[in-house]
Amino acid sequence: MTKKFLFTLSLLSLTFISWAQILKPVSWSFSTEAINDKEAYVVATAKIDKGWHVYSLNIEEGGPIATSLTLSPSKSYALVGKATEAPEAEKAFDPNFNMNIAWHEDRAVFKQKVKLNTQEVTINGVLEFMVCNDKQCLPPEEITFKVTASLAGKAIANTLATPTTTPATDSISTAISAITDSAVIDTTSQQVLVNAIDIEPLAQEEQSLWAIFLAGFIGGFLALIMPCIFPMLPLTVSFFTKKAGSRAKAVTQAGLYGLFIIVIYVVLGLLVTIIFGSDALNEMASNGIFNFVFFLMLVIFAISFFGAFELTLPSSWVNKVDEKSDKGGLAGLFFMAFALALVSFSCTGPIIGTLLVQAASMGELMGPAIGMFGFSLALAIPFTLFAAFPSLLKSLPKSGGWLNSVKVVLGFIELALAFKFLSNVDLAYHWDILDREVFLVLWIVIFALLGLYLLGKIKFSHDSDLPFVSVPRLFLSIIVFSFTLYMVPGLWGAPLKAISAWLPPQTTQDFDLYTNSLSSPSEKSNVAKKYAGLFEAPHHLDAFFDYEEGMAYAKSVNKPVLIDFTGHSCVNCRKMEASVWSDPEVLNILKKDYVLISLYVDDKTALPEAEQYTSTFSGKKVKTLGNKWSDFQASKFKVNSQPYYVIVNDKEELLTKPEAFNLDISNYIRFLNEGKSNYQNKN
């Protein structure tokens, strides 16, 4: 315990005295773990600072850099299968990449199984990873490491590898060496030491589970006001109050009835995970075929909600359960709750199905059960509450045509959501059918029809006559029509930032007046630029992509330089370009007063052999264009996050304090004007 405390204290001390601006949100340790007398794991363990995440081993093309664990070829061992990761990566849809992206928070363990051919083996490897938070991404980083595996029957742990990226990590690795060298530590103690640094107990992702619970609770409330359930509320409460004979007994029975509702739906959620497994459902949720099937399911559910047919379970099931509910006692109450679940399936089925899939796709083992708990709790509370206070039943609105209207409104929403799943398939398989305009046309038509329905201009088979428009209907129709009109400019390229997460990417837009109106391609200069075939600046800006070339041009035209440290996978770089650089005043300053140099720190273009070098700052081999600009940013400006904007003159002198991610347009204009003014004063 003392060793753990002293070691942790020394690490904290070294962290505080390290260079503050170089961000190091992830610490890695490398070790081996014996499996049997022939095989072992090479283990890379990441401890991740709060708010940051490291990406999974499996990232589709077009997303951020995936984590990779690569071992050097050797005759002393052979790889067995592919690298694995634990715990299961959390997966969510990222509208900036328009894809599902998996990542790890807090802690991640990556393993590669190897078969050993000798008694003791030294294994060299390279780990590549990328780390981001909700505001910035750091450039991809490679860490070389060396571990030793043995056939002696127990794991041989290793001290932390030295990813010589910053003085801080150098200091930490030196401290570790000093500690391990100053004491006699056997392999078992050494493993304990590694565990003390990097391994913490696994914890549930509380935010994800709370989000699933909340979604389930809202779904349960929506189900409660559906025509299959709402009319049963006063009938069921009246049954309890009359049959029980006393208020206390009625409340007890209603409470047990609500408890059984919760048990039934939670067990359903657990069965989904047990039968399919969280991993399988998670993979299904990002699978193109599954998305297409789910699209068809939602369309069928929508048609059912519109009244074309009823989705019901076999009547024999309902009858058998209903018979058993007459027995009385706890068994009778349980089967009453079960009968509610079966009878209301036509209304609750679409909501439950959507909830289960979304809960499972978030990668939480208990997600489906937690979602069903929220759903059933919203159903169970009213029965207990009204049984305890029967007078509250008088405040409930009477059953009527409005219940069917709720069902139809949900049908329109389900139909709109269905096209989101079809869009996922269209993008994954490059069908190029459901591009941005087509998607928007469908949504505009669907929500316009919903608005007309709310005003009584459209009537379905099960709808009652609507002699007048009520105030709630009027306000809902105003909201729906406003949303419909909001989407119309998107047909000509308007960004529609409020719903961009649901839309296909802007690049699928065939007719985009918005982007072309910001800056005309004809405004570009005729200067030949290095790497111009690889990169294109946003808004048709005239940018250089090589530092030396851009600086030389700035000197010839006597202008200050704006260095834009950016990246392909930098989400906030795109946000700055879309929200700040698109401002007319900002664009005008960038075009007229600055030479723009955009340096992509994550680009994988290989440098010519003659241009490759070993960094004097980090000690790493610089092999790619991204390595070069990442090393340049870290060594020159002691910062490794993007976006990062630096204003200099042709003598490489800073003209004002650099800026990072900040969506305040007035602040960015001040930043540009201050740099321009200081340039003029220096000249």
Secondary structure, DSSP 4 states (H G I P E B T S, - for coil): -HHHHHHHHHHHHHHHHS-SSS---EEEEEEEEE-SSSEEEEEEEEEE-TT-EEE-S---TTSSPPPEEEE---TTEEEEEEEEEESPPEEEEETTTTEEEEEE-SEEEEEEEEEESSSEEEEEEEEEE-EE-SS-BPPPEEEEEEEEEESSSS--B-PPP---SSHHHHHHHHHHHHHHHSS---HHHHHHHHHHHH-------HHHHHHHHHHHHHHHHHHHTSTTTTTHHHHHHHHHHHHHSSHHHHHHHHHHHHHHHHHHHHHHHHHHHHHH-HHHHHHHHT-HHHHHHHHHHHHHHHHHHTTS------HHHHHHHHHHGGG-HHHHHHHHHHHHHHHTHHHHHHHHHHHHHHHHHTT-TTHHHHHHHHHHHHHHHHHHHHHH-GGGGGGSPPPSHHHHHHHHHHHHHHHHHHHHHHHHHHHHTT---S-HHHHHHHHHHHHHHHHHHHTTSS--TTPPP-SS--HHHHHHHHHHHHHHHHHGGGGGT---GGGGGGSPPGGG-SS-HHHHHHS-GGGS-----TTTTT---GGG--EESSHHHHHHHHHHHT--EEEEEE-TT-HHHHHHHHHTTTSHHHHHHHHHH-EEEEEETT--PBPPGGG-EE-TTT--EE-BHHHHHHHHHHHHHS---BSEEEEE-TT--B-S--B-S---HHHHHHHHHHHHHHHHHH-
